[in-house]
Amino acid sequence: MSSLAVALAEPALTAAFTVHARAEPGVLPRLLELFAKRGLVPERWHSTVVRPAMKLAIDIEMRGLETGTVEYVANCMRRVPGVELVLTA
């Protein structure tokens, strides 16, 4: 069986990132850049401003990332100014 057939037969794992951050204009593009510079487009991206605290709640889903890459991206997210919490699943 070709590697393409194997890849199509096996469902790709979806990584989920939950991010809590201060509601600042630079946070969202900095997080998206972590995917874009790897040539990736997240499957799902949802962000909400939580009031009155003025915090961002962001949920991101990305298919096909290896476990090591998920942890690396999560650690990069944690270093983005304004990010307070990053959880992965």
N, C-alpha and C positions, 0 to 999 in steps of 0.2 A: 504494500500500500504506500502511495507517495506521501511525502510529508504534508502536502496540501490537503490530501484526503484525511489524514490523521487530524490535522488542525481543524478541519470542518466537522469531523465526527466527534471530537471532544469539545464540550462547551467551554468557552473562555471564562475564566474567573473574573468577577467584577469586584474591584476594590472600592470601598466606600470611605470617604473622608468627611468628617464633621469638624467644622472650624468655627470657633467663637473669637471674635475680634472687635476692636473698637471701630465704630462707624466712621472711617476716614476714607477719603477718595482714593488713596494709593493702595489700599489693601487688596481690592478685587483684581486689578491688573497685575499686581505682583504675584498673586496666587496663580492666575491664569498663565502667566509667563513660565511658571515651572513646568507646565505641560507643553506649551507652545514651543519652547526651545528644544524639546525632545521630539517635535513633529507630531504631537498627540492632541486630539480634541476630546474633551470629556464627553461621555455618553449623556450625562445629566449634570446640570449645574443649577442650583436653586439658592438664592440668597434673600434674606429678609432683614429689615431693620427692626430690632426689638426696642420698643419704646416703653417707658420713658428713659430707659437706661442708655439709649443710643448705642446699642451694640449690634454687630452683624452676626447672624446665624447663617452659616453656609454649609450646604450639603453638596458633595461632588461624588459622582460615580464614574469610574474609568475601567473599561474592560481590557483584559490582556496584559496587565502588569504582573511581573514576577514579584514574589514576596519581598525580596531584597530591594527592588525598585520602589515598592509601596512604602517601605520603612524609610528609604532614602528621601523620597519626596515629602513624606510626613515630617521628617527632621528639617528639611529645607523650609517647609511651611512654618514650623515653629520659630524659625529665625527671621521671618518677615516682620518688620516693625508694625506693631498694632495687634498682632495675633496673640491671643491669650491662651487658647486651648486647641489642640488637634487630636482627634481620635480617629482610629482606623478600624475597619472591619473587613 
